[in-house]
Amino acid sequence: GASASVYLNLEDKIYRGSSQCDLSTTGRFRSIALATVDALNQVLAPGYSFSLDEIRSTTLGEHQAMLVGLLLKNGGKTEALLGACYEGEDPNFSAALATLDAVNRRLPTLPRGENGGTPAS
C-alpha cells in the first residue's frame, strides 16, 4: 500500500490530512480525497463532518474529469455535495481540487472549531 497526505492552508493555519491506500489508481484517488476530507474536518466545529461518498475519473467530452461526491453531516442531517475538476497533468492533484470544489461554497458558512480547528504541527 501507500499513504497520502494533504496540507491545506486556511487563514494562515496549516491543516494536515492523511489516509492509507492501495496501489491501484482508484485507490490512490480515493486516498487523496480522504486525506483532503481529513484536513477539512479539522477546521469544522464538533458535530459537523464531511465524508467521502465517491470519487470517479470519467470522460467528459474530449477531456478527463474528476468527480467527487461528499456528504456533510451535522446534527442528524446529511447534505450531498458535488465537486468536479478537469484532470490536468497531475490527476492526483485533480483529486484534491475536485474534493475542495465540493466544499468551496459551503465551507465558509459552517461553524469552525475553537481556534479554527487543530492545525498541523
TIPAKE-505597 format. One record per residue (C-alpha): x, y, z; residue in three letters; residue number from 0. Coordinates in nm, 3 decimals, decimal comma. Each point is the difference from the previous one (the first is absolute). Layout:
BEGIN
+---------+---------+---------+-----+-----+
:      c1 :      c2 :      c3 :  aa :   i :
+---------+---------+---------+-----+-----+
:       X :       Y :       Z : ALA : NUM :
...
+---------+---------+---------+-----+-----+
REM end
This chain:
BEGIN
+---------+---------+---------+-----+-----+
:      c1 :      c2 :      c3 :  aa :   i :
+---------+---------+---------+-----+-----+
:   0,000 :   0,000 :   0,000 : GLY :   0 :
:   0,086 :   0,366 :   0,011 : ALA :   1 :
:  -0,103 :   0,306 :   0,194 : SER :   2 :
:  -0,123 :   0,344 :  -0,101 : ALA :   3 :
:   0,038 :   0,329 :   0,186 : SER :   4 :
:  -0,169 :   0,327 :  -0,086 : VAL :   5 :
:   0,088 :   0,337 :   0,149 : TYR :   6 :
:  -0,259 :   0,279 :  -0,008 : LEU :   7 :
:   0,087 :   0,360 :   0,077 : ASN :   8 :
:  -0,306 :   0,182 :   0,134 : LEU :   9 :
:   0,023 :   0,342 :   0,162 : GLU :  10 :
:   0,373 :  -0,040 :   0,067 : ASP :  11 :
:  -0,044 :  -0,340 :   0,166 : LYS :  12 :
:   0,112 :  -0,327 :  -0,150 : ILE :  13 :
:  -0,213 :  -0,311 :   0,037 : TYR :  14 :
:   0,143 :  -0,343 :  -0,084 : ARG :  15 :
:  -0,223 :  -0,285 :  -0,105 : GLY :  16 :
:   0,118 :  -0,352 :  -0,065 : SER :  17 :
:  -0,131 :  -0,331 :  -0,128 : SER :  18 :
:   0,120 :  -0,346 :  -0,100 : GLN :  19 :
:  -0,065 :  -0,147 :  -0,344 : CYS :  20 :
:   0,059 :  -0,299 :  -0,219 : ASP :  21 :
:   0,220 :   0,037 :  -0,303 : LEU :  22 :
:  -0,280 :   0,007 :  -0,258 : SER :  23 :
:  -0,078 :   0,324 :  -0,180 : THR :  24 :
:  -0,351 :   0,008 :   0,150 : THR :  25 :
:   0,139 :  -0,070 :   0,347 : GLY :  26 :
:   0,253 :   0,280 :  -0,036 : ARG :  27 :
:  -0,267 :   0,253 :  -0,106 : PHE :  28 :
:  -0,224 :  -0,114 :   0,287 : ARG :  29 :
:   0,283 :   0,035 :   0,250 : SER :  30 :
:   0,081 :   0,354 :  -0,117 : ILE :  31 :
:  -0,365 :   0,099 :   0,031 : ALA :  32 :
:  -0,018 :  -0,159 :   0,348 : LEU :  33 :
:   0,315 :   0,185 :   0,109 : ALA :  34 :
:  -0,153 :   0,326 :  -0,126 : THR :  35 :
:  -0,321 :  -0,074 :   0,193 : VAL :  36 :
:   0,207 :  -0,079 :   0,311 : ASP :  37 :
:   0,168 :   0,342 :  -0,021 : ALA :  38 :
:  -0,334 :   0,176 :  -0,060 : LEU :  39 :
:  -0,162 :  -0,170 :   0,298 : ASN :  40 :
:   0,266 :   0,147 :   0,230 : GLN :  41 :
:  -0,137 :   0,346 :  -0,080 : VAL :  42 :
:  -0,362 :  -0,076 :   0,089 : LEU :  43 :
:  -0,176 :   0,037 :   0,334 : ALA :  44 :
:  -0,090 :  -0,320 :   0,186 : PRO :  45 :
:  -0,313 :  -0,162 :  -0,138 : GLY :  46 :
:   0,085 :   0,090 :  -0,360 : TYR :  47 :
:   0,192 :  -0,226 :  -0,235 : SER :  48 :
:   0,061 :  -0,073 :  -0,364 : PHE :  49 :
:   0,024 :  -0,356 :  -0,128 : SER :  50 :
:   0,091 :  -0,134 :  -0,340 : LEU :  51 :
:  -0,287 :  -0,159 :  -0,187 : ASP :  52 :
:   0,174 :  -0,069 :  -0,332 : GLU :  53 :
:   0,282 :   0,114 :  -0,225 : ILE :  54 :
:   0,010 :  -0,077 :  -0,369 : ARG :  55 :
:   0,212 :   0,084 :  -0,300 : SER :  56 :
:  -0,219 :   0,022 :  -0,308 : THR :  57 :
:   0,003 :   0,121 :  -0,357 : THR :  58 :
:  -0,186 :   0,325 :  -0,057 : LEU :  59 :
:  -0,002 :   0,095 :  -0,366 : GLY :  60 :
:   0,359 :  -0,030 :  -0,115 : GLU :  61 :
:   0,151 :   0,041 :   0,346 : HIS :  62 :
:   0,048 :  -0,200 :   0,317 : GLN :  63 :
:  -0,176 :   0,138 :   0,306 : ALA :  64 :
:   0,010 :  -0,083 :   0,369 : MET :  65 :
:  -0,334 :  -0,010 :   0,183 : LEU :  66 :
:  -0,027 :  -0,012 :   0,379 : VAL :  67 :
:  -0,314 :  -0,055 :   0,204 : GLY :  68 :
:   0,017 :   0,099 :   0,367 : LEU :  69 :
:  -0,249 :  -0,016 :   0,283 : LEU :  70 :
:  -0,022 :   0,277 :   0,259 : LEU :  71 :
:  -0,139 :  -0,129 :   0,327 : LYS :  72 :
:  -0,124 :   0,222 :   0,280 : ASN :  73 :
:  -0,248 :  -0,067 :   0,276 : GLY :  74 :
:  -0,160 :  -0,300 :  -0,168 : GLY :  75 :
:  -0,031 :   0,178 :  -0,335 : LYS :  76 :
:   0,192 :  -0,103 :  -0,310 : THR :  77 :
:   0,065 :   0,224 :  -0,299 : GLU :  78 :
:   0,144 :  -0,129 :  -0,328 : ALA :  79 :
:   0,272 :   0,211 :  -0,164 : LEU :  80 :
:   0,159 :  -0,041 :  -0,343 : LEU :  81 :
:   0,339 :   0,120 :  -0,121 : GLY :  82 :
:   0,158 :  -0,025 :  -0,343 : ALA :  83 :
:   0,328 :   0,083 :  -0,167 : CYS :  84 :
:   0,149 :  -0,071 :  -0,339 : TYR :  85 :
:   0,306 :  -0,219 :   0,037 : GLU :  86 :
:   0,313 :   0,189 :  -0,082 : GLY :  87 :
:   0,352 :  -0,133 :  -0,020 : GLU :  88 :
:  -0,026 :  -0,139 :   0,354 : ASP :  89 :
:  -0,317 :  -0,204 :   0,061 : PRO :  90 :
:   0,096 :  -0,036 :   0,369 : ASN :  91 :
:  -0,018 :   0,378 :   0,043 : PHE :  92 :
:  -0,331 :  -0,004 :  -0,188 : SER :  93 :
:  -0,141 :  -0,240 :   0,261 : ALA :  94 :
:   0,077 :   0,251 :   0,275 : ALA :  95 :
:  -0,131 :   0,295 :  -0,205 : LEU :  96 :
:  -0,330 :  -0,174 :  -0,077 : ALA :  97 :
:  -0,041 :  -0,077 :   0,371 : THR :  98 :
:   0,059 :   0,365 :   0,087 : LEU :  99 :
:  -0,241 :   0,105 :  -0,275 : ASP : 100 :
:  -0,274 :  -0,198 :   0,175 : ALA : 101 :
:   0,035 :   0,212 :   0,315 : VAL : 102 :
:   0,105 :   0,338 :  -0,142 : ASN : 103 :
:  -0,339 :   0,170 :   0,039 : ARG : 104 :
:  -0,108 :  -0,187 :   0,311 : ARG : 105 :
:   0,309 :   0,016 :   0,221 : LEU : 106 :
:  -0,016 :   0,378 :   0,068 : PRO : 107 :
:  -0,355 :  -0,039 :   0,136 : THR : 108 :
:   0,087 :  -0,275 :   0,250 : LEU : 109 :
:   0,098 :   0,052 :   0,363 : PRO : 110 :
:   0,367 :  -0,042 :   0,078 : ARG : 111 :
:   0,152 :  -0,182 :   0,290 : GLY : 112 :
:   0,170 :   0,191 :   0,279 : GLU : 113 :
:   0,290 :   0,196 :  -0,153 : ASN : 114 :
:  -0,110 :  -0,115 :  -0,348 : GLY : 115 :
:   0,071 :  -0,365 :   0,069 : GLY : 116 :
:   0,325 :  -0,170 :   0,086 : THR : 117 :
:   0,280 :   0,100 :  -0,236 : PRO : 118 :
:   0,276 :  -0,243 :  -0,091 : ALA : 119 :
:   0,317 :   0,034 :   0,200 : SER : 120 :
+---------+---------+---------+-----+-----+
REM end
